[in-house]
Amino acid sequence: MLSAFTNVLCGNHTGNYCALTDAAIHLSMTTYPKSPKEMTRGMLYFPRMLDKIRLHARGELHEDYHENLGAVKAADGVCCNFLRVHHRDLIERVKQGGTDEEILEWCFEKGRRLNDGDLFVWNGFASKLGWRDSITPRLEQRKKEMGIANRNDIQCIPDLIDFDEGRLG
């Protein structure tokens, strides 16, 4: 599993971006986390983060996702930082149950409430990562490794994740 959005952000011990194995490109996995393009109350990526927590708690999250689950420099960690909640606290809240909307409201109460401007900034970041930014070379490298360098419709990391997880043909 590529989990490109997560892996592209995190740094390894040498400060380089995470290395992804070719074997990780296509897994025999029946359940993938939700798309990074899904929203909860206007916030991109949040449903995917909660879905990964729920899948992990049930033992259904593929091991390729485990290393970056909640990692500070990975997408989950960046999202939690934006909300000003700690990922371990979010895990405990998710384990208590509730809808994505209820859990986002808990984040607003424990961390900070996002306004329309905050959502605009977050969604701009989350939807365009890899499109004409510092992550673009990594996106292009991964597309080449996956044999899809000519796919001009895959312009950002969320597109690559959706392709990798079978949501984008």
N, C-alpha and C positions, 0 to 999 in steps of 0.2 A: 504494500500500500504506500502510495506516494505521500499522501497527506501533505501536499506541497505548501499550502498556506502556513501550516505549522512549522514544517522543517525549514522553509526558506528564511524564517525570522530568527531561528535559534543559532547560536554560535557554539562551535565545539571548543575543546580545550586550547586550540591554537588560535582562536579568534576567527577562523574561517566558517563558512556556512556548513551546516550539517551535511555529511556525506550520505547519499541515498544509494542503496544497492539496486542493481538491475533486477534482482529477484523480487524486489519490493513493488515493482510496477503493477503487476496483476496478481492478486491473491485469490485463492479459492475461498472467498469470504462471502457469505450469503447476506450479511447485514452490514451496511455501511452507515456511518453517521449521516445525519441530514446534510443537505447542501449548505455551503457557506453563504449562499445567496438567499437563504430563508431568513425571515424576520420575526421578531417578537416585538410588538408595540413599536414598530418602525425602526428597530435595531437589527442590522445585519449580523450574522455569524452567531449571535447568542443562542439560537435553537441548536446549532451544531455543537457548541460547547456543552450544553446541557445533555444532549443526546450522547456524546462521548462519555460523560460522567455516568449516565444511566446504563449504557452498554457495558462499561467497565465494571460497574457494581454487580451486574448480572453475569460477569465473566464472558461476555460476548464481544468485547472490543478486541480486535486483532492486535497481537503483540507489537506490530509495527507502529501503533499509535501510542504505546505505553510510555516510551522514553520522553516524549514531549507533552504528555498530558499534564497540563498545568504549569509547564516550565515557564519561567519568568520571561524569557525572550522568545517564546513561541506564541502562537496566536491566542491560546487560552490565557496565558499570563498577561499578554498585552491587553486583552479584553477586560480581564479582572482589574488590572491596574487602571484602565480607563474608568471603570466603575468604582474604583477605590474599595474593592473587597478582596480578601485573600482567597485563593483558589481552594485551599483546604477547608475554609469555612463554607464556601459555596458547595463543595462536595457534601458536607454534613447537611446543609439545607436541602439539597436535591434528594438525599436519602430519606428525608422526612416526607417527601411526596409533594404533590402540587403541580399546577400547570406551569408552563413556561412564563406566563404572564404574572402569576403569583410569585414566582421565584425572582423575576426581574424587579417586581415591586419590593421584595425583600432586599435586593441589591441596592435599590434606591434609598431604602431606609437605613441600611447598615453602612453604605458607602456614600454615594452622592447621587442626587436626582439629576438626570440628564434633561437638558432643555432642547429645543429644536436646533439650536446652533451646535450643541454637542453632538446630536445625532447626525447632523450634516457632516461634521468633521469625521466622526467615526465611520459612517457609511461611505464617505469618499475614500478613506483609507482602506476599509475592508473590501470594497468592491473593485478597487483599481490597483491593488498591490501587484507589482510586476509590470504595470503598463507605464512606460516612460519614466521609470524611477530607478533607484539604486538596485532594485531586485531584478530588473529586466534581463541582465546577462544570465542570471541564474534560471529564470524562466526559459530563456532561449536554449540554454544548456540542457535543461530537463526535457524540453520538447525534442531536441536532437537525439538525446539518449533514448527517448521513447519511440523514435522513428516518425515523429509527427512535426518536424521542423517546418514543413510547408503548410501547416494548418494555421492560416492567418485569422481564422475565427477564434482561435485560442489566444487571447491577448493579455490575460492576467492570470494570477494564481487561482482565483476562484474558478475560472474557466478550466484550468488544468486539472483542478481537483474534480470538478464535475465530469470531465472527460475520463479521468483515471478511475473514477468510481462508477462509470457506466451511465451517467445521466446526460452526457453530451456525446452524440454519435460521431 
